[in-house]
């Protein structure tokens, strides 16, 4: 997953999300089938538009599957029983990464 935050937008394209998370478009489409909470809107051509809620669900799935090594079934169970704890863990991790980046920038200035 990229250290750069996504720009603040209402909808994101599949290309933006695949680049941000460092996964293939096909994986995002697969997760969409496997996790009912990931439900992007589509235009008449079928182009997907992911909302902030979809991005948050993808972030949770990414963390559990790619970073923690859960199977898809394990990730589903974890999200069903402990979604709030997982989301809090991710928020803390992202905050610590931001602090680390800031500290490195300060060190480089010295």
Secondary structure by P-SEA (a helix, b strand, c coil): cccccccccccccaaaaaaaacccaaaaaaaaaacccbbbbbcccbbbbbcaaaaaaaaaaaaacccccccaaaaaaaaaccaaaaaaaaaaaaaaaaaaaaaaaaaaac
